[in-house]
Amino acid sequence: PESLQARFGDGSSEAERRILSREDVEAVIGAEVRQRMNAAADLERLGLEDRAETLRHEAQIAGRYAG
């Protein structure tokens, strides 16, 4: 009997691709930076300074690409 699973490469699980403008990419990266900074503030309030610092460092690196 035919399997209900999709076969590799048959296209049934493909999503339509979008071409992002520079502004789109900068907006996505900017949102990631804000999320990391907000999470870092939350972690710091919980006394998890090491984890907060890691997120701030990630945000700093990503911010280099945000424009």
C-alpha positions in Angstrom: 0.0 0.0 0.0 1.0 3.6 -0.7 2.6 5.3 2.3 1.0 8.4 3.7 4.4 9.9 4.4 5.6 12.5 1.9 8.5 11.4 -0.2 11.7 13.4 -0.1 11.8 16.0 -2.8 8.2 15.7 -3.9 7.5 19.3 -3.0 4.6 18.6 -0.7 6.3 20.2 2.3 7.8 23.1 0.5 6.9 26.6 1.6 6.8 29.5 -0.8 10.1 31.4 -0.6 10.2 35.1 0.0 12.9 37.5 -1.2 13.7 39.8 1.7 14.8 43.4 1.1 17.7 44.8 3.1 15.1 46.6 5.3 13.3 43.3 5.9 16.5 41.6 7.0 17.4 44.6 9.3 13.9 44.4 10.8 14.2 40.7 11.6 17.6 41.1 13.1 16.4 44.2 15.1 13.6 42.1 16.5 16.0 39.4 17.5 18.2 41.9 19.2 15.3 43.4 21.2 14.1 39.9 22.2 17.6 39.0 23.5 17.9 42.3 25.4 14.5 41.9 27.0 15.2 38.3 28.0 18.6 39.4 29.4 16.8 41.9 31.6 14.4 39.2 32.8 17.3 36.8 33.6 19.2 39.5 35.4 16.1 40.2 37.6 16.2 36.5 38.4 19.8 36.7 39.5 21.1 34.8 36.4 23.7 37.3 35.4 25.9 34.9 33.4 23.0 33.9 31.2 22.0 37.5 30.8 25.5 38.5 29.8 25.5 35.7 27.1 22.3 37.1 25.6 23.6 40.6 25.7 26.7 39.4 23.9 24.6 37.7 21.2 22.5 40.8 20.8 25.7 42.9 20.4 26.9 40.6 17.6 23.6 40.5 15.8 23.3 44.2 16.1 26.3 44.6 13.9 24.2 43.3 11.0 21.1 45.4 11.8 22.3 48.5 10.0 
